[in-house]
Amino acid sequence: MVGMTPAANSEGGPGGGGAGKGKANAAQQATDGSLKRKRGLFNKDLRLMMYGFGDDPDPMPETVHLMEDILIDYITDTVHKSQNVASRRGKLTTEDVMFLVRKDSRKFARVKELLAMNEELKRARKAFDLDEEKLATEF
Amino acid sequence: MGSDADLTDSESEGGFVQAEVSTPVAGPSPSGKGKGPAKPAGGNKSSRKVILREPSPTNDEEGDDEGDAKENDGHGPSGRAVAKGSAGKDDEEEEEENMDHEELGKYQTVDPDKMRAVLATFTPEQMSRYECYRRSGFQRANMRRLLQSVSGGPVSVPMTIVISGIAKMFVGELVEMGRIVMTERNDTGPIRPTHLREAYRRLKLEGKVPQRNRPRLFR
Protein backbone atom coordinates (compact mmCIF):
# COMPACT_ATOMS: atom_id res chain seq x y z
CA MET A 1 0.00 0.00 0.00
CA VAL A 2 2.82 2.30 0.81
CA GLY A 3 4.51 1.68 -2.48
CA MET A 4 1.50 2.57 -4.55
CA THR A 5 1.10 6.26 -4.35
CA PRO A 6 3.53 8.67 -5.93
CA ALA A 7 3.79 10.44 -2.64
CA ALA A 8 5.29 7.38 -1.04
CA ASN A 9 7.90 7.23 -3.75
CA SER A 10 9.31 10.47 -2.56
CA GLU A 11 10.05 8.79 0.72
CA GLY A 12 11.95 6.05 -1.04
CA GLY A 13 13.73 8.58 -3.13
CA PRO A 14 17.00 10.33 -2.39
CA GLY A 15 17.21 10.39 1.31
CA GLY A 16 18.90 12.95 3.42
CA GLY A 17 18.11 15.63 0.92
CA GLY A 18 14.87 16.68 2.42
CA ALA A 19 13.70 17.90 -0.95
CA GLY A 20 10.60 19.98 -0.78
CA LYS A 21 8.43 17.71 -2.85
CA GLY A 22 5.89 18.01 -0.12
CA LYS A 23 3.85 20.68 -1.77
CA ALA A 24 3.35 19.08 -5.16
CA ASN A 25 2.47 15.77 -3.64
CA ALA A 26 0.31 17.44 -1.08
CA ALA A 27 -2.03 18.51 -3.84
CA GLN A 28 -2.42 14.92 -4.94
CA GLN A 29 -2.88 13.79 -1.40
CA ALA A 30 -5.62 16.28 -0.84
CA THR A 31 -7.99 14.19 -2.86
CA ASP A 32 -6.85 11.14 -0.98
CA GLY A 33 -8.07 12.49 2.32
CA SER A 34 -5.45 10.74 4.39
CA LEU A 35 -2.08 12.02 5.33
CA LYS A 36 0.80 9.73 4.66
CA ARG A 37 3.70 11.42 6.31
CA LYS A 38 5.72 12.83 3.48
CA ARG A 39 9.12 14.23 4.07
CA GLY A 40 9.39 17.94 4.17
CA LEU A 41 5.87 18.86 5.09
CA PHE A 42 7.12 22.02 6.71
CA ASN A 43 10.54 22.15 5.20
CA LYS A 44 10.59 25.64 3.79
CA ASP A 45 8.83 27.18 6.72
CA LEU A 46 10.91 25.35 9.26
CA ARG A 47 14.18 26.44 7.73
CA LEU A 48 13.21 30.09 7.87
CA MET A 49 11.87 29.70 11.35
CA MET A 50 14.97 28.05 12.67
CA TYR A 51 17.10 30.75 11.14
CA GLY A 52 14.94 33.36 12.77
CA PHE A 53 15.31 31.73 16.15
CA GLY A 54 19.07 31.49 16.01
CA ASP A 55 20.18 28.66 13.82
CA ASP A 56 22.44 28.96 10.83
CA PRO A 57 21.06 30.71 7.76
CA ASP A 58 21.32 27.29 6.14
CA PRO A 59 20.26 24.69 8.69
CA MET A 60 21.36 21.11 8.29
CA PRO A 61 18.78 18.94 6.52
CA GLU A 62 19.02 16.28 9.21
CA THR A 63 18.29 18.84 11.86
CA VAL A 64 15.31 20.18 9.96
CA HIS A 65 13.96 16.68 9.46
CA LEU A 66 14.40 15.86 13.12
CA MET A 67 12.77 19.12 14.07
CA GLU A 68 9.80 18.32 11.90
CA ASP A 69 9.45 14.90 13.50
CA ILE A 70 9.57 16.39 16.96
CA LEU A 71 7.12 19.06 15.96
CA ILE A 72 4.60 16.63 14.51
CA ASP A 73 4.85 14.54 17.65
CA TYR A 74 4.29 17.65 19.72
CA ILE A 75 1.25 18.72 17.75
CA THR A 76 -0.17 15.20 17.79
CA ASP A 77 0.25 14.84 21.52
CA THR A 78 -1.18 18.27 22.18
CA VAL A 79 -4.24 17.56 20.06
CA HIS A 80 -4.80 14.16 21.64
CA LYS A 81 -4.47 15.58 25.11
CA SER A 82 -6.87 18.39 24.39
CA GLN A 83 -9.31 15.91 22.95
CA ASN A 84 -9.23 14.17 26.30
CA VAL A 85 -10.31 17.32 28.05
CA ALA A 86 -12.60 18.41 25.25
CA SER A 87 -15.74 20.08 26.45
CA ARG A 88 -17.80 19.50 23.33
CA ARG A 89 -18.06 15.98 22.08
CA GLY A 90 -16.03 15.36 19.00
CA LYS A 91 -15.17 18.96 18.42
CA LEU A 92 -11.97 20.62 19.40
CA THR A 93 -12.20 24.19 20.49
CA THR A 94 -9.53 26.67 21.19
CA GLU A 95 -10.51 26.69 24.84
CA ASP A 96 -9.33 23.12 25.15
CA VAL A 97 -5.92 23.99 23.81
CA MET A 98 -5.80 27.00 26.07
CA PHE A 99 -6.52 24.80 29.04
CA LEU A 100 -3.57 22.66 28.12
CA VAL A 101 -1.20 25.53 27.68
CA ARG A 102 -2.25 27.33 30.82
CA LYS A 103 0.86 26.27 32.72
CA ASP A 104 3.18 27.81 30.17
CA SER A 105 2.62 31.50 30.63
CA ARG A 106 4.34 32.57 27.43
CA LYS A 107 2.34 30.28 25.23
CA PHE A 108 -0.84 31.09 27.04
CA ALA A 109 -0.37 34.81 26.60
CA ARG A 110 0.52 34.27 22.99
CA VAL A 111 -2.59 32.22 22.34
CA LYS A 112 -4.80 34.87 23.89
CA GLU A 113 -3.11 37.54 21.87
CA LEU A 114 -3.49 35.62 18.62
CA LEU A 115 -7.17 34.99 19.18
CA ALA A 116 -7.85 38.59 20.08
CA MET A 117 -5.96 39.78 17.06
CA ASN A 118 -7.90 37.41 14.86
CA GLU A 119 -11.10 38.92 16.13
CA GLU A 120 -9.85 42.39 15.46
CA LEU A 121 -8.80 41.53 11.96
CA LYS A 122 -12.17 40.01 11.24
CA ARG A 123 -13.86 43.14 12.48
CA ALA A 124 -11.55 45.30 10.44
CA ARG A 125 -12.18 43.34 7.30
CA LYS A 126 -15.89 43.52 7.81
CA ALA A 127 -15.72 47.25 8.36
CA PHE A 128 -13.57 47.61 5.28
CA ASP A 129 -16.05 45.71 3.18
CA LEU A 130 -18.94 47.74 4.48
CA ASP A 131 -17.14 50.96 3.69
CA GLU A 132 -16.34 49.74 0.22
CA GLU A 133 -19.97 48.99 -0.38
CA LYS A 134 -20.93 52.40 0.81
CA LEU A 135 -18.45 54.01 -1.53
CA ALA A 136 -19.65 51.89 -4.39
CA THR A 137 -23.29 52.83 -3.88
CA GLU A 138 -22.42 56.48 -3.63
CA PHE A 139 -21.08 56.51 -7.15
CA MET B 1 22.45 31.63 0.95
CA GLY B 2 22.44 33.96 3.75
CA SER B 3 24.96 35.98 5.46
CA ASP B 4 28.63 36.17 5.01
CA ALA B 5 29.17 36.14 8.71
CA ASP B 6 28.96 32.44 9.27
CA LEU B 7 32.07 32.29 11.40
CA THR B 8 30.98 35.10 13.59
CA ASP B 9 27.54 33.68 13.73
CA SER B 10 28.02 32.19 17.13
CA GLU B 11 29.10 35.51 18.50
CA SER B 12 26.24 37.36 17.04
CA GLU B 13 24.11 34.54 18.32
CA GLY B 14 24.85 35.53 21.82
CA GLY B 15 24.26 39.13 21.08
CA PHE B 16 21.14 38.44 19.22
CA VAL B 17 19.67 36.15 21.80
CA GLN B 18 20.16 38.79 24.41
CA ALA B 19 18.61 41.40 22.26
CA GLU B 20 15.70 39.13 21.79
CA VAL B 21 15.20 38.78 25.48
CA SER B 22 15.24 42.45 26.13
CA THR B 23 12.94 43.40 23.34
CA PRO B 24 9.66 41.66 23.57
CA VAL B 25 7.93 41.51 20.29
CA ALA B 26 4.86 39.86 19.25
CA GLY B 27 3.11 41.17 16.22
CA PRO B 28 2.42 38.63 13.55
CA SER B 29 1.64 39.40 9.96
CA PRO B 30 -1.88 40.28 9.03
CA SER B 31 -2.74 36.72 8.27
CA GLY B 32 -2.72 36.22 11.98
CA LYS B 33 -0.07 33.56 11.92
CA GLY B 34 1.49 32.73 15.19
CA LYS B 35 4.89 34.13 15.77
CA GLY B 36 7.26 34.98 18.43
CA PRO B 37 8.63 32.86 21.12
CA ALA B 38 8.74 34.20 24.47
CA LYS B 39 7.27 37.48 24.28
CA PRO B 40 4.48 38.75 26.42
CA ALA B 41 1.29 39.44 24.63
CA GLY B 42 1.33 42.34 22.47
CA GLY B 43 2.35 44.62 20.46
CA ASN B 44 4.89 46.91 19.89
CA LYS B 45 4.16 49.99 18.35
CA SER B 46 3.02 53.41 19.04
CA SER B 47 0.07 55.06 20.59
CA ARG B 48 -1.33 55.93 17.21
CA LYS B 49 -4.84 54.63 17.38
CA VAL B 50 -5.67 51.82 15.05
CA ILE B 51 -7.12 53.09 11.80
CA LEU B 52 -9.21 50.04 11.38
CA ARG B 53 -12.43 51.94 10.92
CA GLU B 54 -11.37 53.98 7.94
CA PRO B 55 -10.95 52.28 4.65
CA SER B 56 -7.25 52.40 4.11
CA PRO B 57 -6.69 50.45 0.95
CA THR B 58 -2.98 51.10 0.86
CA ASN B 59 -2.46 49.82 4.33
CA ASP B 60 -4.59 46.80 3.75
CA GLU B 61 -2.92 45.97 0.51
CA GLU B 62 0.42 46.35 2.07
CA GLY B 63 -0.64 44.05 4.79
CA ASP B 64 -1.99 41.50 2.37
CA ASP B 65 1.10 41.68 0.27
CA GLU B 66 3.25 41.01 3.21
CA GLY B 67 1.03 38.28 4.42
CA ASP B 68 0.93 36.58 1.07
CA ALA B 69 4.52 37.25 0.29
CA LYS B 70 5.50 34.85 2.94
CA GLU B 71 5.92 32.21 0.30
CA ASN B 72 8.50 34.37 -1.40
CA ASP B 73 10.61 34.23 1.67
CA GLY B 74 11.33 30.69 0.80
CA HIS B 75 13.90 31.93 -1.63
CA GLY B 76 16.26 32.37 1.18
CA PRO B 77 16.38 34.26 4.38
CA SER B 78 18.53 36.92 2.88
CA GLY B 79 16.47 37.30 -0.24
CA ARG B 80 13.92 39.58 1.19
CA ALA B 81 16.38 41.39 3.34
CA VAL B 82 18.49 42.11 0.31
CA ALA B 83 15.52 43.36 -1.60
CA LYS B 84 14.61 45.64 1.21
CA GLY B 85 18.11 46.47 2.23
CA SER B 86 18.51 48.66 -0.76
CA ALA B 87 15.59 50.72 0.36
CA GLY B 88 17.27 51.21 3.67
CA LYS B 89 16.62 49.88 7.06
CA ASP B 90 14.28 52.67 7.95
CA ASP B 91 11.81 51.81 5.25
CA GLU B 92 11.72 48.23 6.30
CA GLU B 93 11.21 49.25 9.88
CA GLU B 94 8.43 51.56 8.98
CA GLU B 95 6.73 49.05 6.80
CA GLU B 96 6.79 46.56 9.61
CA GLU B 97 5.59 49.15 12.01
CA ASN B 98 2.76 50.18 9.77
CA MET B 99 1.78 46.59 9.56
CA ASP B 100 1.73 46.39 13.31
CA HIS B 101 0.11 49.73 13.86
CA GLU B 102 -3.02 48.73 12.16
CA GLU B 103 -3.39 45.51 14.04
CA LEU B 104 -1.98 46.01 17.46
CA GLY B 105 -3.64 49.12 18.62
CA LYS B 106 -4.39 47.74 22.00
CA TYR B 107 -1.61 45.30 22.70
CA GLN B 108 1.25 47.36 23.91
CA THR B 109 3.45 45.88 26.49
CA VAL B 110 6.53 47.26 24.77
CA ASP B 111 7.48 50.85 24.49
CA PRO B 112 7.50 51.38 20.74
CA ASP B 113 10.17 54.05 20.93
CA LYS B 114 12.50 51.72 22.76
CA MET B 115 11.69 49.09 20.22
CA ARG B 116 12.52 51.39 17.39
CA ALA B 117 15.73 52.45 19.08
CA VAL B 118 16.82 48.86 19.46
CA LEU B 119 15.88 48.03 15.90
CA ALA B 120 17.97 50.94 14.69
CA THR B 121 21.05 49.42 16.24
CA PHE B 122 20.69 46.11 14.43
CA THR B 123 23.30 45.00 11.97
CA PRO B 124 22.00 43.86 8.59
CA GLU B 125 22.54 40.26 9.58
CA GLN B 126 20.58 40.73 12.76
CA MET B 127 17.89 42.56 10.86
CA SER B 128 17.45 39.75 8.38
CA ARG B 129 17.30 37.23 11.16
CA TYR B 130 14.79 39.31 13.03
CA GLU B 131 12.72 39.65 9.92
CA CYS B 132 12.71 35.90 9.44
CA TYR B 133 11.70 35.45 13.01
CA ARG B 134 8.77 37.77 12.62
CA ARG B 135 7.58 36.61 9.25
CA SER B 136 8.05 32.90 9.40
CA GLY B 137 5.09 30.72 10.04
CA PHE B 138 3.51 27.48 9.05
CA GLN B 139 1.41 27.10 5.97
CA ARG B 140 -2.15 27.08 7.03
CA ALA B 141 -3.14 24.43 4.52
CA ASN B 142 -0.48 22.01 5.68
CA MET B 143 -1.29 22.64 9.29
CA ARG B 144 -4.98 22.14 8.71
CA ARG B 145 -4.31 18.89 6.90
CA LEU B 146 -2.14 17.66 9.72
CA LEU B 147 -4.65 18.67 12.37
CA GLN B 148 -7.50 17.02 10.57
CA SER B 149 -5.63 13.79 10.20
CA VAL B 150 -4.71 13.84 13.87
CA SER B 151 -8.03 14.86 15.34
CA GLY B 152 -10.15 13.01 12.85
CA GLY B 153 -12.61 15.78 12.38
CA PRO B 154 -12.98 19.24 10.89
CA VAL B 155 -10.78 21.88 12.37
CA SER B 156 -11.73 25.50 12.71
CA VAL B 157 -9.60 28.34 11.43
CA PRO B 158 -8.84 29.78 14.88
CA MET B 159 -7.64 26.35 15.84
CA THR B 160 -5.07 26.28 13.08
CA ILE B 161 -3.97 29.75 14.03
CA VAL B 162 -3.54 28.80 17.67
CA ILE B 163 -1.73 25.57 16.96
CA SER B 164 0.55 27.27 14.47
CA GLY B 165 1.42 29.86 17.07
CA ILE B 166 2.11 27.31 19.75
CA ALA B 167 4.15 25.20 17.35
CA LYS B 168 6.26 28.16 16.36
CA MET B 169 6.98 28.94 19.98
CA PHE B 170 7.93 25.34 20.53
CA VAL B 171 10.36 25.46 17.63
CA GLY B 172 11.81 28.57 19.18
CA GLU B 173 12.30 26.89 22.51
CA LEU B 174 13.99 23.94 20.88
CA VAL B 175 16.31 26.07 18.78
CA GLU B 176 17.26 28.28 21.71
CA MET B 177 17.89 25.32 23.95
CA GLY B 178 19.86 23.74 21.11
CA ARG B 179 22.08 26.80 20.97
CA ILE B 180 22.61 26.66 24.72
CA VAL B 181 23.63 23.03 24.42
CA MET B 182 25.98 23.96 21.62
CA THR B 183 27.73 26.63 23.61
CA GLU B 184 28.08 24.24 26.49
CA ARG B 185 29.82 21.78 24.25
CA ASN B 186 31.83 24.53 22.54
CA ASP B 187 30.49 23.64 19.12
CA THR B 188 30.05 26.03 16.26
CA GLY B 189 28.14 26.11 13.02
CA PRO B 190 24.66 24.88 12.32
CA ILE B 191 22.72 23.04 14.96
CA ARG B 192 23.19 19.33 14.65
CA PRO B 193 20.65 16.62 15.45
CA THR B 194 22.60 15.64 18.54
CA HIS B 195 22.15 19.11 19.97
CA LEU B 196 18.50 19.03 19.11
CA ARG B 197 18.00 15.72 20.83
CA GLU B 198 19.68 16.97 23.95
CA ALA B 199 17.56 20.10 23.84
CA TYR B 200 14.44 17.99 23.47
CA ARG B 201 15.47 15.88 26.43
CA ARG B 202 15.97 18.94 28.58
CA LEU B 203 12.65 20.41 27.58
CA LYS B 204 11.03 17.14 28.54
CA LEU B 205 12.58 17.39 31.95
CA GLU B 206 11.24 20.91 32.27
CA GLY B 207 7.82 19.63 31.41
CA LYS B 208 7.30 21.71 28.32
CA VAL B 209 6.69 18.71 26.13
CA PRO B 210 3.39 16.87 26.47
CA GLN B 211 3.95 13.33 27.58
CA ARG B 212 1.75 10.57 26.34
CA ASN B 213 1.69 8.05 29.11
CA ARG B 214 1.78 8.50 32.77
CA PRO B 215 5.28 8.24 34.14
CA ARG B 216 6.09 4.63 34.99
CA LEU B 217 8.05 5.00 38.14
CA PHE B 218 8.97 1.45 39.02
CA ARG B 219 8.95 -0.93 36.16
Boltz contact constraints between the chains, C-beta under 6 A:
constraints:
  - contact:
      token1: [A, 35]
      token2: [B, 145]
      max_distance: 6.0
  - contact:
      token1: [A, 35]
      token2: [B, 149]
      max_distance: 6.0
  - contact:
      token1: [A, 41]
      token2: [B, 142]
      max_distance: 6.0
  - contact:
      token1: [A, 42]
      token2: [B, 138]
      max_distance: 6.0
  - contact:
      token1: [A, 44]
      token2: [B, 74]
      max_distance: 6.0
  - contact:
      token1: [A, 45]
      token2: [B, 138]
      max_distance: 6.0
  - contact:
      token1: [A, 48]
      token2: [B, 73]
      max_distance: 6.0
  - contact:
      token1: [A, 48]
      token2: [B, 77]
      max_distance: 6.0
  - contact:
      token1: [A, 48]
      token2: [B, 132]
      max_distance: 6.0
  - contact:
      token1: [A, 48]
      token2: [B, 136]
      max_distance: 6.0
  - contact:
      token1: [A, 49]
      token2: [B, 136]
      max_distance: 6.0
  - contact:
      token1: [A, 49]
      token2: [B, 171]
      max_distance: 6.0
  - contact:
      token1: [A, 50]
      token2: [B, 175]
      max_distance: 6.0
  - contact:
      token1: [A, 51]
      token2: [B, 77]
      max_distance: 6.0
  - contact:
      token1: [A, 51]
      token2: [B, 132]
      max_distance: 6.0
  - contact:
      token1: [A, 52]
      token2: [B, 129]
      max_distance: 6.0
  - contact:
      token1: [A, 52]
      token2: [B, 132]
      max_distance: 6.0
  - contact:
      token1: [A, 52]
      token2: [B, 133]
      max_distance: 6.0
  - contact:
      token1: [A, 52]
      token2: [B, 136]
      max_distance: 6.0
  - contact:
      token1: [A, 53]
      token2: [B, 172]
      max_distance: 6.0
  - contact:
      token1: [A, 53]
      token2: [B, 175]
      max_distance: 6.0
  - contact:
      token1: [A, 54]
      token2: [B, 13]
      max_distance: 6.0
  - contact:
      token1: [A, 54]
      token2: [B, 175]
      max_distance: 6.0
  - contact:
      token1: [A, 54]
      token2: [B, 179]
      max_distance: 6.0
  - contact:
      token1: [A, 55]
      token2: [B, 175]
      max_distance: 6.0
  - contact:
      token1: [A, 55]
      token2: [B, 191]
      max_distance: 6.0
  - contact:
      token1: [A, 56]
      token2: [B, 190]
      max_distance: 6.0
  - contact:
      token1: [A, 57]
      token2: [B, 1]
      max_distance: 6.0
  - contact:
      token1: [A, 57]
      token2: [B, 2]
      max_distance: 6.0
  - contact:
      token1: [A, 57]
      token2: [B, 3]
      max_distance: 6.0
  - contact:
      token1: [A, 57]
      token2: [B, 77]
      max_distance: 6.0
  - contact:
      token1: [A, 58]
      token2: [B, 1]
      max_distance: 6.0
  - contact:
      token1: [A, 58]
      token2: [B, 2]
      max_distance: 6.0
  - contact:
      token1: [A, 59]
      token2: [B, 190]
      max_distance: 6.0
  - contact:
      token1: [A, 60]
      token2: [B, 190]
      max_distance: 6.0
  - contact:
      token1: [A, 62]
      token2: [B, 193]
      max_distance: 6.0
  - contact:
      token1: [A, 63]
      token2: [B, 191]
      max_distance: 6.0
  - contact:
      token1: [A, 63]
      token2: [B, 193]
      max_distance: 6.0
  - contact:
      token1: [A, 63]
      token2: [B, 196]
      max_distance: 6.0
  - contact:
      token1: [A, 66]
      token2: [B, 193]
      max_distance: 6.0
  - contact:
      token1: [A, 66]
      token2: [B, 196]
      max_distance: 6.0
  - contact:
      token1: [A, 70]
      token2: [B, 200]
      max_distance: 6.0
  - contact:
      token1: [A, 71]
      token2: [B, 167]
      max_distance: 6.0
  - contact:
      token1: [A, 74]
      token2: [B, 170]
      max_distance: 6.0
  - contact:
      token1: [A, 75]
      token2: [B, 167]
      max_distance: 6.0
  - contact:
      token1: [A, 76]
      token2: [B, 150]
      max_distance: 6.0
  - contact:
      token1: [A, 77]
      token2: [B, 210]
      max_distance: 6.0
  - contact:
      token1: [A, 77]
      token2: [B, 212]
      max_distance: 6.0
  - contact:
      token1: [A, 78]
      token2: [B, 210]
      max_distance: 6.0
  - contact:
      token1: [A, 79]
      token2: [B, 150]
      max_distance: 6.0
  - contact:
      token1: [A, 79]
      token2: [B, 151]
      max_distance: 6.0
  - contact:
      token1: [A, 81]
      token2: [B, 210]
      max_distance: 6.0
  - contact:
      token1: [A, 90]
      token2: [B, 153]
      max_distance: 6.0
  - contact:
      token1: [A, 92]
      token2: [B, 151]
      max_distance: 6.0
  - contact:
      token1: [A, 94]
      token2: [B, 158]
      max_distance: 6.0
  - contact:
      token1: [A, 94]
      token2: [B, 159]
      max_distance: 6.0
  - contact:
      token1: [A, 94]
      token2: [B, 162]
      max_distance: 6.0
  - contact:
      token1: [A, 97]
      token2: [B, 162]
      max_distance: 6.0
  - contact:
      token1: [A, 106]
      token2: [B, 38]
      max_distance: 6.0
  - contact:
      token1: [A, 107]
      token2: [B, 166]
      max_distance: 6.0
  - contact:
      token1: [A, 107]
      token2: [B, 169]
      max_distance: 6.0
  - contact:
      token1: [A, 109]
      token2: [B, 40]
      max_distance: 6.0
  - contact:
      token1: [A, 109]
      token2: [B, 41]
      max_distance: 6.0
  - contact:
      token1: [A, 110]
      token2: [B, 165]
      max_distance: 6.0
  - contact:
      token1: [A, 111]
      token2: [B, 162]
      max_distance: 6.0
  - contact:
      token1: [A, 113]
      token2: [B, 41]
      max_distance: 6.0
  - contact:
      token1: [A, 113]
      token2: [B, 42]
      max_distance: 6.0
  - contact:
      token1: [A, 114]
      token2: [B, 34]
      max_distance: 6.0
  - contact:
      token1: [A, 114]
      token2: [B, 161]
      max_distance: 6.0
  - contact:
      token1: [A, 114]
      token2: [B, 165]
      max_distance: 6.0
  - contact:
      token1: [A, 117]
      token2: [B, 32]
      max_distance: 6.0
  - contact:
      token1: [A, 117]
      token2: [B, 103]
      max_distance: 6.0
  - contact:
      token1: [A, 118]
      token2: [B, 32]
      max_distance: 6.0
  - contact:
      token1: [A, 118]
      token2: [B, 158]
      max_distance: 6.0
  - contact:
      token1: [A, 118]
      token2: [B, 161]
      max_distance: 6.0
  - contact:
      token1: [A, 121]
      token2: [B, 32]
      max_distance: 6.0
  - contact:
      token1: [A, 124]
      token2: [B, 52]
      max_distance: 6.0
  - contact:
      token1: [A, 127]
      token2: [B, 53]
      max_distance: 6.0
  - contact:
      token1: [A, 128]
      token2: [B, 55]
      max_distance: 6.0
  - contact:
      token1: [A, 131]
      token2: [B, 55]
      max_distance: 6.0
